[in-house]
Amino acid sequence: MTKPRLKIIPLGGLSEIGKNMMVMEYENDIIVIDAGLMFPGAETLGIDLVIPDFSYLLEKQEKIRGIIITHGHEDHVGALPYLLPQLNVPVYSTKLTQGLISVKLKQRRAHSGAELEVVPPGGRITLGKFRIEVFPVCHSIPDSVGLIIYTPVGTIVHSGDFKLDYTPVDGKPTDLSRLAQLGAQGVLLLLSDSTYSELPGYTPSERVVGEALDHIMAEASGRVIVTTFSSLVSRIQQVIDAAVKYQRRVFVVGRSMSDTVRIALELGYLNAPEGILARFDELRGMPRNKIVFVTTGSQGEPTSALVRMANRDHRQLHILSGDTVIISATPIPGNEALVNRTVDNLFKQGAQVFYDRVAQVHVHGHGSQEELKLLLNLVKPRFFMPIHGEFRHLTLHAKLAESVGILKDNIFVLEDGDIFELTPWAGKVTGKVSAGNVYVDGLSVGDIGSVVLRDRKMLSRDGIVMVIIAINRQTGKLVGRPDIVSRGFVDTKESRDMIEESRNLVARTLDHGRDRPADWGFISTKVRDVLHKFYYDQTKRRPMILPFMVKV
């Protein structure tokens, strides 16, 4: 009789940065690790968010025992408002993560009595055949954890997002002693974060950022504006600490930043002395050298507070000459141009700007190569699977694992949707499940497929031409010449002759003295074909052509 195998199926997060989601299945029990979203790239026109394809989970929902969340970042929790209305299963996370999830569910009005359970770092839960222990890891948000999963085939360690900072702001480093203990007992499989596997050396400590902030604030003669991710609670703490030291008051700008600060204060993850946080109505008349703003916009997001200030478009705040702006984040790949434009606009308005290339005002939240090697050496797994990263990150992490002595045949680089089956002695990919992107656009989730995106690309590239054809209701003959209206294709004034010629062409094509009315499908295809060829010959462009029939 064959023994049951453990199945591991990544539904997101492998071969991409974001929308992390991992499924583990043994017999009749399934657990899900993380449920994140990804922000769209430049080619996904008009899309707000990208979430994983949940169809595999919906087919097997009676087997799902729970979702475990490693920390409160969007790329790990952002899909929950879309998943929980369809899957009524408990969600397990640490205290701050749970607070951030409940805010997110309320914002999206997806709070359908979701069961949110708190598990403290070091805590244990049993879900079917899986026993799970959460251990603290250091990342760029407090209360981040990795997972030790005891399964019938052996022990699995999931690192979550982590780095090794021995002097973190919240004083809670990654629990290396627990990992070393496990390594001595024997670990079957390690799943480890690959986001910064390209970077040699070590990720610097948060302490260097605290020193840089302190130094800049000491020198600043006017207001100081610090922009960072709303979830970077440790950075907000460092700003508050520096403000206390230089007797400045802190104003929190932007809804997501305000929500995070409120939750973190309530739950004790932020420490702000009495009177240091100020309300906007206290701003008037306050000396400029006593003011600090903390705001979002570090990625150049068009609707964020900092970008509005840079574009002179913010209702309450304007950049004043002599302001000091600190951008405490590195641009997400693809956002560099937006961030650079924001920095330029801030300089144009007389601000002094500090960003990652000119001052050490940010360190990222993921381990670099030496930290990844240290984790591999401590855990000593028999099998290794790099997770969280684009394909090059996973491949480079696999090479690091080889360099510390893990056998090449025991390293598995997977992609989203691969079904990986594991026994105590072997692992292999045995199949695939559907794991594409689901696009969220406004209120619609998943309605927008590749056809719509292709049409949007076409419209954005070559524009649209509408052909209005008037046909006699009785005879089916053409009445007058067709009208042609174009948008985003050619300048109608300059190309009047070409448009006129195309009207004549359509008239000639349709008016060849047939006695009975032609079928509309035939007419519309014919018009499209003739105009596609004509416009391509004239302009080497392919606008979208939409024929309309009007019966008169």
C-alpha positions as CSV (number, residue, x, y, z in Angstrom):
1,M,0.0,0.0,0.0
2,T,1.4,3.4,-1.0
3,K,1.8,5.8,1.9
4,P,0.0,9.2,1.5
5,R,2.2,12.0,0.4
6,L,2.3,15.6,1.4
7,K,1.4,17.9,-1.5
8,I,2.8,21.5,-1.6
9,I,1.2,23.8,-4.1
10,P,2.3,27.4,-4.5
11,L,-0.7,29.5,-5.9
12,G,1.3,32.7,-5.9
13,G,4.7,34.3,-5.0
14,L,6.9,32.0,-7.1
15,S,8.3,33.7,-10.3
16,E,6.9,37.0,-9.1
17,I,7.2,39.5,-6.3
18,G,3.9,39.6,-4.4
19,K,0.6,37.7,-4.2
20,N,2.2,35.1,-1.9
21,M,0.1,32.0,-1.3
22,M,1.1,28.4,-0.5
23,V,-1.1,25.4,0.0
24,M,-0.1,22.3,1.9
25,E,-2.3,19.2,1.6
26,Y,-2.2,15.8,3.3
27,E,-5.1,13.3,2.8
28,N,-8.2,15.2,3.9
29,D,-6.5,18.3,5.4
30,I,-5.4,21.5,3.7
31,I,-3.7,24.5,5.3
32,V,-3.0,27.8,3.4
33,I,0.0,30.0,4.2
34,D,-0.6,33.7,3.3
35,A,-3.1,35.3,0.9
36,G,-1.5,38.3,-0.7
37,L,-1.9,40.7,-3.6
38,M,0.4,42.1,-6.2
39,F,0.3,45.6,-7.7
40,P,-0.1,45.7,-11.5
41,G,2.7,46.3,-14.0
42,A,2.6,48.9,-16.7
43,E,1.2,46.4,-19.2
44,T,-1.9,45.7,-17.2
45,L,-3.7,48.9,-18.2
46,G,-6.4,50.1,-15.8
47,I,-6.0,47.2,-13.4
48,D,-6.1,48.1,-9.7
49,L,-4.7,44.9,-8.1
50,V,-3.8,41.3,-9.0
51,I,-4.7,38.4,-6.7
52,P,-4.1,34.6,-6.9
53,D,-6.5,32.3,-8.6
54,F,-8.4,30.6,-5.8
55,S,-10.2,28.0,-7.9
56,Y,-8.2,25.1,-6.5
57,L,-9.2,26.1,-2.9
58,L,-12.9,26.6,-3.8
59,E,-13.0,23.1,-5.3
60,K,-11.6,21.6,-2.0
61,Q,-13.1,24.0,0.5
62,E,-14.4,21.3,2.8
63,K,-10.8,20.1,3.4
64,I,-9.4,23.6,4.4
65,R,-8.6,23.8,8.1
66,G,-7.3,27.3,8.2
67,I,-5.2,30.1,6.7
68,I,-2.0,31.1,8.5
69,I,-0.6,34.6,7.9
70,T,3.1,35.3,8.5
71,H,2.8,39.1,8.7
72,G,0.7,42.1,7.8
73,H,2.1,43.3,4.5
74,E,-0.2,43.6,1.4
75,D,1.6,40.9,-0.5
76,H,0.7,38.5,2.3
77,V,-2.8,39.7,3.5
78,G,-4.2,41.8,0.6
79,A,-6.2,39.0,-1.0
80,L,-8.1,38.1,2.2
81,P,-11.0,40.6,1.5
82,Y,-11.6,38.7,-1.8
83,L,-11.1,35.2,-0.5
84,L,-12.9,35.2,2.9
85,P,-16.4,36.0,1.4
86,Q,-16.0,32.8,-0.7
87,L,-14.2,30.6,1.9
88,N,-15.4,30.6,5.5
89,V,-12.3,29.4,7.3
90,P,-10.4,30.7,10.3
91,V,-7.4,32.9,9.8
92,Y,-4.5,32.6,12.3
93,S,-2.0,35.4,12.8
94,T,-0.1,37.4,15.4
95,K,-1.8,40.4,17.2
96,L,-0.7,43.3,15.1
97,T,-1.3,41.3,11.8
98,Q,-4.8,40.5,13.0
99,G,-5.4,44.2,13.7
100,L,-4.3,45.2,10.2
101,I,-6.4,42.4,8.6
102,S,-9.5,43.6,10.4
103,V,-8.9,47.2,9.2
104,K,-8.5,45.9,5.7
105,L,-11.7,43.8,5.8
106,K,-13.7,46.7,7.1
107,Q,-12.3,49.1,4.4
108,R,-13.5,46.6,1.7
109,R,-16.7,45.9,3.6
110,A,-15.8,42.2,3.4
111,H,-16.2,41.7,7.2
112,S,-18.6,38.7,6.8
113,G,-18.1,37.5,10.4
114,A,-14.6,36.3,9.5
115,E,-13.0,34.2,12.2
116,L,-9.7,35.9,13.1
117,E,-7.6,34.0,15.7
118,V,-4.5,35.4,17.4
119,V,-1.4,33.2,17.8
120,P,1.5,34.8,19.7
121,P,5.1,34.2,18.5
122,G,6.1,30.9,20.1
123,G,2.5,29.7,20.1
124,R,1.2,26.5,18.6
125,I,-2.0,25.4,16.8
126,T,-3.2,22.1,15.5
127,L,-5.1,22.0,12.1
128,G,-6.1,18.5,11.1
129,K,-2.9,16.5,10.6
130,F,-0.7,19.6,10.8
131,R,0.8,20.9,14.0
132,I,2.1,24.4,13.5
133,E,4.5,26.5,15.7
134,V,5.1,30.1,14.9
135,F,8.5,31.6,15.7
136,P,9.5,35.3,15.6
137,V,11.5,36.7,12.7
138,C,12.8,40.1,12.1
139,H,11.2,41.9,9.0
140,S,10.2,45.5,8.2
141,I,6.9,45.2,10.2
142,P,6.6,44.0,13.8
143,D,5.0,40.7,14.8
144,S,6.4,38.9,11.7
145,V,6.7,35.1,12.1
146,G,8.1,32.0,10.4
147,L,6.4,28.7,10.7
148,I,7.5,25.2,11.9
149,I,5.0,22.7,10.4
150,Y,5.0,19.2,11.9
151,T,3.5,16.9,9.2
152,P,3.1,13.1,9.0
153,V,6.1,13.0,6.6
154,G,8.5,15.2,8.6
155,T,9.2,18.7,9.8
156,I,8.9,21.7,7.4
157,V,10.3,25.2,8.1
158,H,8.7,28.2,6.3
159,S,10.9,31.3,6.9
160,G,8.2,33.9,6.0
161,D,9.8,37.2,5.0
162,F,12.9,37.6,7.2
163,K,16.3,39.2,7.7
164,L,18.8,38.9,10.5
165,D,19.0,42.2,12.4
166,Y,20.6,41.8,15.8
167,T,19.6,45.4,16.8
168,P,16.1,45.8,15.5
169,V,14.0,48.8,16.5
170,D,11.4,46.7,18.4
171,G,14.1,44.6,20.1
172,K,12.8,41.3,18.7
173,P,15.4,39.6,16.5
174,T,14.8,36.4,14.5
175,D,14.8,33.3,16.8
176,L,18.0,31.7,15.6
177,S,18.3,29.4,18.7
178,R,15.0,27.7,17.9
179,L,16.1,27.2,14.3
180,A,19.4,25.7,15.4
181,Q,17.5,23.3,17.8
182,L,15.3,22.2,14.9
183,G,18.4,21.7,12.7
184,A,19.9,19.4,15.3
185,Q,16.6,17.4,15.5
186,G,16.3,17.1,11.7
187,V,14.3,19.2,9.2
188,L,12.8,17.6,6.1
189,L,12.2,20.7,4.0
190,L,13.1,24.4,4.2
191,L,11.0,27.0,2.3
192,S,13.0,30.3,2.4
193,D,12.5,33.9,1.3
194,S,14.5,34.7,-1.9
195,T,13.6,38.4,-2.4
196,Y,17.1,39.7,-2.0
197,S,19.1,36.6,-3.0
198,E,20.9,38.7,-5.6
199,L,22.6,40.9,-3.0
200,P,25.9,39.9,-1.6
201,G,26.8,40.4,2.1
202,Y,24.4,41.3,4.9
203,T,21.3,43.6,5.0
204,P,22.3,46.5,7.3
205,S,20.6,47.0,10.7
206,E,17.7,49.3,11.2
207,R,20.0,51.1,13.6
208,V,21.9,52.9,10.7
209,V,18.5,54.4,9.6
210,G,17.8,55.7,13.1
211,E,21.2,57.4,13.1
212,A,20.7,58.9,9.7
213,L,17.2,60.3,10.7
214,D,18.6,61.7,13.9
215,H,21.4,63.4,12.0
216,I,19.1,64.9,9.3
217,M,16.6,66.1,11.8
218,A,19.3,67.8,13.9
219,E,20.5,69.8,10.9
220,A,17.1,70.7,9.4
221,S,16.2,74.3,9.8
222,G,12.6,74.0,8.6
223,R,9.9,71.3,8.5
224,V,10.8,67.7,8.1
225,I,8.6,65.4,5.9
226,V,9.3,61.7,6.2
227,T,7.7,59.4,3.7
228,T,7.7,55.6,4.0
229,F,5.4,52.5,3.7
230,S,2.4,52.8,6.0
231,S,3.2,49.3,7.4
232,L,6.8,50.2,8.3
233,V,6.0,50.6,12.0
234,S,9.7,50.5,13.1
235,R,10.5,53.5,10.8
236,I,7.5,55.4,12.2
237,Q,8.9,54.7,15.7
238,Q,12.4,56.0,14.7
239,V,10.8,59.2,13.4
240,I,8.9,59.6,16.7
241,D,12.1,59.0,18.7
242,A,14.1,61.6,16.7
243,A,11.2,64.1,17.0
244,V,11.2,63.7,20.8
245,K,14.9,64.3,20.9
246,Y,14.7,67.5,18.9
247,Q,11.4,68.7,20.5
248,R,9.3,68.5,17.3
249,R,5.7,67.4,17.0
250,V,4.6,64.6,14.6
251,F,1.7,64.9,12.2
252,V,0.5,61.7,10.5
253,V,-0.8,62.4,7.0
254,G,-2.9,60.0,4.8
255,R,-5.6,57.4,5.6
256,S,-3.5,54.2,5.4
257,M,-0.8,55.7,7.6
258,S,-3.3,57.0,10.1
259,D,-5.0,53.6,10.3
260,T,-1.7,51.8,10.9
261,V,-0.5,54.2,13.5
262,R,-3.8,54.0,15.4
263,I,-3.8,50.2,15.4
264,A,-0.1,50.0,16.4
265,L,-0.6,52.5,19.2
266,E,-3.7,50.6,20.5
267,L,-1.8,47.3,20.5
268,G,1.4,48.6,22.0
269,Y,3.7,48.3,19.0
270,L,4.3,52.0,18.8
271,N,5.5,54.0,21.7
272,A,4.7,57.8,21.5
273,P,5.1,60.0,24.6
274,E,2.1,62.1,25.6
275,G,1.6,65.2,23.4
276,I,4.1,64.2,20.7
277,L,1.5,63.3,18.0
278,A,-0.4,66.4,16.9
279,R,-3.7,67.1,15.1
280,F,-3.9,69.1,12.0
281,D,-5.8,72.0,13.7
282,E,-2.7,72.6,15.8
283,L,-0.5,73.3,12.8
284,R,-1.3,77.0,12.4
285,G,1.2,79.3,14.0
286,M,3.6,76.4,15.0
287,P,7.3,77.2,14.2
288,R,8.6,75.4,11.2
289,N,11.5,73.9,13.0
290,K,9.1,72.1,15.5
291,I,7.2,70.2,12.8
292,V,7.6,66.6,11.4
293,F,5.1,65.1,8.9
294,V,5.0,61.3,8.4
295,T,3.3,60.4,5.1
296,T,2.8,57.8,2.4
297,G,4.0,58.2,-1.2
298,S,7.4,56.6,-1.2
299,Q,6.5,54.7,-4.4
300,G,5.4,57.8,-6.3
301,E,1.7,56.6,-6.1
302,P,-0.3,59.4,-7.9
303,T,-3.0,59.6,-5.2
304,S,-0.6,59.6,-2.2
305,A,0.0,62.6,0.1
306,L,3.7,63.2,-0.9
307,V,3.0,63.1,-4.6
308,R,0.1,65.5,-4.2
309,M,2.4,67.9,-2.3
310,A,5.1,67.5,-5.0
311,N,2.5,68.4,-7.6
312,R,1.0,71.3,-5.6
313,D,-2.2,69.5,-5.4
314,H,-2.7,68.7,-1.7
315,R,-5.6,70.3,0.1
316,Q,-3.9,71.1,3.4
317,L,-0.1,70.9,2.8
318,H,2.2,72.6,0.3
319,I,6.0,72.2,0.1
320,L,7.8,75.3,1.4
321,S,11.3,76.4,0.5
322,G,13.6,75.1,3.2
323,D,11.6,71.9,3.9
324,T,13.6,68.7,4.3
325,V,12.0,65.6,2.7
326,I,13.2,62.1,3.6
327,I,12.1,59.2,1.3
328,S,12.6,56.2,3.5
329,A,12.0,53.3,1.0
330,T,13.6,51.9,-2.1
331,P,11.5,52.0,-5.3
332,I,9.7,48.7,-6.1
333,P,11.1,47.5,-9.4
334,G,9.1,49.3,-12.2
335,N,8.3,52.4,-10.0
336,E,11.7,54.1,-10.4
337,A,10.4,56.6,-13.0
338,L,7.5,57.7,-10.8
339,V,9.8,58.1,-7.7
340,N,12.4,60.1,-9.7
341,R,9.7,62.4,-11.0
342,T,8.5,63.0,-7.5
343,V,12.0,63.8,-6.2
344,D,12.5,66.2,-9.1
345,N,9.3,68.0,-8.4
346,L,10.2,68.3,-4.7
347,F,13.6,69.8,-5.5
348,K,11.9,72.3,-7.9
349,Q,9.9,73.6,-5.0
350,G,12.9,74.3,-2.9
351,A,12.9,71.3,-0.7
352,Q,16.1,69.4,0.3
353,V,15.5,65.7,-0.5
354,F,17.2,62.7,1.1
355,Y,16.6,59.3,-0.6
356,D,18.3,55.9,-0.7
357,R,21.0,56.9,-3.2
358,V,22.2,59.9,-1.3
359,A,21.8,58.9,2.4
360,Q,21.2,55.7,4.3
361,V,17.6,56.5,5.1
362,H,16.3,53.1,4.4
363,V,17.2,49.4,4.8
364,H,15.1,46.7,3.3
365,G,13.3,43.9,5.2
366,H,14.8,40.9,3.5
367,G,18.0,38.9,4.1
368,S,20.9,39.2,1.7
369,Q,23.1,36.2,0.6
370,E,25.1,35.7,3.8
371,E,21.9,35.7,5.9
372,L,20.3,33.2,3.6
373,K,23.4,30.9,3.8
374,L,23.3,31.2,7.6
375,L,19.7,30.1,7.7
376,L,20.4,27.1,5.5
377,N,23.4,26.1,7.7
378,L,21.3,26.4,10.9
379,V,18.3,24.5,9.7
380,K,20.3,21.8,7.7
381,P,17.2,20.6,5.7
382,R,17.3,17.5,3.6
383,F,15.3,19.2,0.9
384,F,15.2,22.9,0.0
385,M,12.7,25.0,-1.9
386,P,13.3,28.7,-2.5
387,I,10.1,30.8,-2.3
388,H,9.0,34.5,-2.6
389,G,10.8,35.9,-5.7
390,E,11.0,36.1,-9.4
391,F,12.6,33.1,-11.2
392,R,16.1,34.6,-11.1
393,H,15.9,35.1,-7.4
394,L,14.8,31.5,-6.8
395,T,17.5,30.2,-9.1
396,L,20.2,32.2,-7.4
397,H,18.9,31.1,-4.0
398,A,19.1,27.4,-5.2
399,K,22.8,28.1,-6.1
400,L,23.5,29.4,-2.6
401,A,21.9,26.3,-1.1
402,E,24.3,24.1,-3.3
403,S,27.2,26.2,-2.1
404,V,26.5,25.3,1.5
405,G,26.3,21.6,0.7
406,I,22.7,20.8,-0.1
407,L,22.6,18.2,-2.8
408,K,21.5,19.6,-6.2
409,D,18.9,16.8,-6.6
410,N,17.3,17.8,-3.3
411,I,16.7,21.4,-4.4
412,F,13.4,22.2,-6.1
413,V,12.7,25.4,-8.0
414,L,8.9,25.6,-8.5
415,E,6.6,27.9,-10.3
416,D,3.0,28.9,-9.4
417,G,0.6,26.0,-9.8
418,D,3.2,23.2,-9.6
419,I,2.1,20.2,-7.5
420,F,5.1,19.1,-5.5
421,E,4.7,15.7,-3.7
422,L,7.0,15.0,-0.8
423,T,7.8,11.8,1.2
424,P,10.5,11.4,3.8
425,W,12.9,10.2,1.1
426,A,12.0,12.0,-2.1
427,G,10.2,14.9,-3.7
428,K,9.0,15.6,-7.2
429,V,6.7,17.8,-9.2
430,T,3.8,15.6,-10.3
431,G,1.4,18.0,-12.0
432,K,-0.1,21.4,-12.2
433,V,-3.2,23.3,-11.0
434,S,-4.6,26.5,-12.5
435,A,-2.8,29.4,-10.8
436,G,-2.9,32.4,-13.1
437,N,-3.6,36.1,-12.2
438,V,-7.0,37.3,-11.2
439,Y,-7.4,41.0,-12.0
440,V,-9.3,43.4,-9.7
441,D,-10.6,46.5,-11.6
442,G,-12.9,48.8,-9.6
443,L,-15.7,46.6,-8.3
444,S,-15.1,43.7,-10.7
445,V,-13.0,40.8,-9.6
446,G,-11.9,38.3,-12.2
447,D,-14.2,39.5,-15.0
448,I,-11.3,41.1,-16.8
449,G,-9.3,38.6,-18.9
450,S,-6.6,38.6,-21.4
451,V,-9.0,39.7,-24.2
452,V,-10.0,42.9,-22.4
453,L,-6.4,43.7,-21.6
454,R,-5.4,43.0,-25.3
455,D,-8.2,45.4,-26.4
456,R,-7.0,48.0,-23.9
457,K,-3.4,47.7,-25.2
458,M,-4.6,48.0,-28.8
459,L,-6.7,51.1,-27.9
460,S,-3.8,52.7,-26.0
461,R,-1.4,52.0,-28.9
462,D,-3.3,52.8,-32.1
463,G,-6.7,54.3,-31.1
464,I,-10.2,53.6,-32.4
465,V,-12.1,54.2,-35.6
466,M,-16.0,54.1,-35.6
467,V,-17.8,53.6,-38.9
468,I,-21.4,54.7,-38.9
469,I,-23.3,53.1,-41.8
470,A,-26.9,54.2,-42.5
471,I,-29.0,51.5,-44.3
472,N,-32.5,51.8,-45.7
473,R,-34.9,49.7,-43.6
474,Q,-36.9,48.5,-46.6
475,T,-34.3,47.9,-49.3
476,G,-31.2,47.2,-47.3
477,K,-29.3,49.7,-49.5
478,L,-26.7,52.2,-48.2
479,V,-28.1,55.7,-47.5
480,G,-25.5,58.4,-48.2
481,R,-21.8,57.9,-47.5
482,P,-20.7,56.3,-44.2
483,D,-19.5,58.6,-41.4
484,I,-16.1,57.9,-39.8
485,V,-15.1,59.2,-36.4
486,S,-11.6,58.5,-35.0
487,R,-10.1,58.9,-31.5
488,G,-6.4,58.5,-30.7
489,F,-5.7,57.3,-34.2
490,V,-4.8,60.3,-36.4
491,D,-5.3,64.0,-36.2
492,T,-8.5,64.4,-38.2
493,K,-7.7,67.8,-39.5
494,E,-4.3,66.8,-41.0
495,S,-5.6,63.4,-42.2
496,R,-8.9,64.7,-43.7
497,D,-8.0,63.3,-47.2
498,M,-7.3,59.9,-45.8
499,I,-10.5,59.7,-43.8
500,E,-12.5,61.0,-46.9
501,E,-10.9,58.3,-49.0
502,S,-11.7,55.6,-46.4
503,R,-15.4,56.8,-46.4
504,N,-15.5,56.3,-50.2
505,L,-13.8,52.9,-49.9
506,V,-16.5,51.7,-47.5
507,A,-19.3,53.1,-49.7
508,R,-17.8,51.3,-52.8
509,T,-17.4,48.1,-50.8
510,L,-21.0,48.0,-49.6
511,D,-22.8,49.5,-52.6
512,H,-22.5,47.0,-55.3
513,G,-26.2,46.9,-56.4
514,R,-27.3,43.8,-54.6
515,D,-31.0,43.3,-54.5
516,R,-31.5,41.7,-51.1
517,P,-30.1,43.1,-47.8
518,A,-26.8,41.6,-46.8
519,D,-26.4,40.0,-43.4
520,W,-25.0,42.5,-40.8
521,G,-22.3,40.2,-39.6
522,F,-21.0,39.9,-43.2
523,I,-21.1,43.7,-43.6
524,S,-19.3,44.4,-40.4
525,T,-16.5,41.9,-41.1
526,K,-16.1,43.2,-44.6
527,V,-15.8,46.8,-43.4
528,R,-13.3,45.8,-40.8
529,D,-11.1,43.9,-43.3
530,V,-11.1,46.6,-45.9
531,L,-10.3,49.4,-43.4
532,H,-7.7,47.4,-41.5
533,K,-5.8,46.9,-44.8
534,F,-6.3,50.5,-46.0
535,Y,-5.2,52.1,-42.7
536,Y,-2.2,49.8,-42.3
537,D,-1.0,50.6,-45.8
538,Q,-1.4,54.3,-45.2
539,T,-0.1,54.6,-41.6
540,K,1.4,51.2,-40.6
541,R,-1.0,51.3,-37.6
542,R,-3.8,49.0,-36.6
543,P,-6.6,51.0,-34.9
544,M,-9.6,49.1,-33.4
545,I,-12.4,49.4,-36.0
546,L,-16.0,49.4,-34.8
547,P,-18.8,49.4,-37.4
548,F,-22.2,50.6,-36.3
549,M,-25.4,50.2,-38.4
550,V,-28.3,52.7,-38.3
551,K,-31.5,51.7,-40.0
552,V,-33.4,54.6,-41.5
